[in-house]
């Protein structure tokens, strides 16, 4: 409910401020304010804003998932596997892994 109220408050604020700017620009150019010009601009700017917010949210979610995966125990090699790799490298160089 609070989120919905904040959403409506910000959307009404955007509407009012954009309305004031549009009216001022129309009067500066000696033109009459037209709702038919204002409403498409308002909805276009609203959808552009929402698009950028959703893209940002998707990037944040994807980044969080990636960092969570990198930090998880499933993405790390176990100590036994690392030791086996080191032993194999030592054997390739004709070194005894049991007696360094």
C-alpha positions in Angstrom: 0.0 0.0 0.0 2.8 2.4 0.8 4.6 1.5 -2.4 1.5 2.2 -4.4 1.0 5.5 -2.6 4.6 6.5 -3.4 4.2 5.4 -7.0 1.0 7.5 -7.4 2.6 10.5 -5.6 5.7 10.4 -7.9 3.6 9.9 -11.1 1.3 12.8 -10.2 4.4 14.9 -9.5 5.8 14.0 -12.8 2.5 14.9 -14.5 2.3 18.3 -12.8 5.8 19.4 -13.3 5.8 18.3 -17.0 2.4 20.1 -17.4 3.9 23.3 -16.0 7.0 23.0 -18.3 4.8 22.3 -21.3 2.5 25.3 -20.6 5.5 27.6 -20.1 7.1 26.5 -23.3 3.8 27.0 -25.2 3.4 30.5 -23.8 7.0 31.4 -24.6 6.5 30.5 -28.2 3.1 32.3 -28.4 1.2 29.1 -28.8 -1.8 27.7 -27.0 -1.5 24.7 -24.7 -2.9 21.6 -26.3 -3.7 18.4 -24.4 -3.4 16.5 -27.6 0.3 17.4 -27.7 0.9 17.1 -24.0 -0.5 13.6 -23.2 1.5 11.7 -25.8 4.7 13.4 -24.6 3.7 12.6 -21.0 3.1 8.9 -21.6 6.2 8.6 -23.8 8.4 10.1 -21.0 6.6 7.8 -18.5 7.3 4.7 -20.5 10.9 5.7 -21.2 11.4 6.2 -17.5 9.8 2.8 -16.7 11.9 1.1 -19.4 15.1 2.4 -18.0 14.0 1.4 -14.5 13.2 -2.1 -15.6 16.5 -2.5 -17.5 18.3 -1.3 -14.4 16.4 -3.8 -12.2 17.2 -6.6 -14.7 20.9 -5.7 -14.6 20.9 -5.6 -10.8 19.2 -8.9 -10.6 21.5 -10.5 -13.1 24.6 -9.1 -11.4 23.4 -10.2 -8.0 22.8 -13.7 -9.3 26.2 -13.8 -10.9 28.0 -12.6 -7.7 25.9 -15.0 -5.7 27.0 -17.9 -8.0 30.7 -16.8 -7.8 30.5 -16.7 -4.0 28.6 -20.0 -3.6 30.3 -23.2 -2.6 29.1 -24.9 -5.8 31.1 -22.6 -8.0 34.3 -23.3 -6.0 36.6 -26.2 -6.5 37.1 -28.5 -3.5 40.4 -28.8 -1.8 40.8 -32.4 -3.0 40.4 -31.4 -6.7 42.9 -28.5 -6.3 45.4 -30.9 -4.7 44.9 -33.4 -7.5 45.6 -30.7 -10.1 48.8 -29.7 -8.2 49.9 -33.3 -7.9 49.4 -33.8 -11.7 51.5 -30.6 -12.4 54.3 -31.9 -10.1 54.3 -35.3 -11.8 54.6 -33.6 -15.2 57.7 -31.9 -14.0 59.1 -35.2 -12.6 58.7 -34.1 -9.0 57.3 -36.4 -6.3 54.1 -34.9 -4.9 54.5 -36.9 -1.7 58.1 -35.7 -1.0 58.5 -32.0 -2.1 
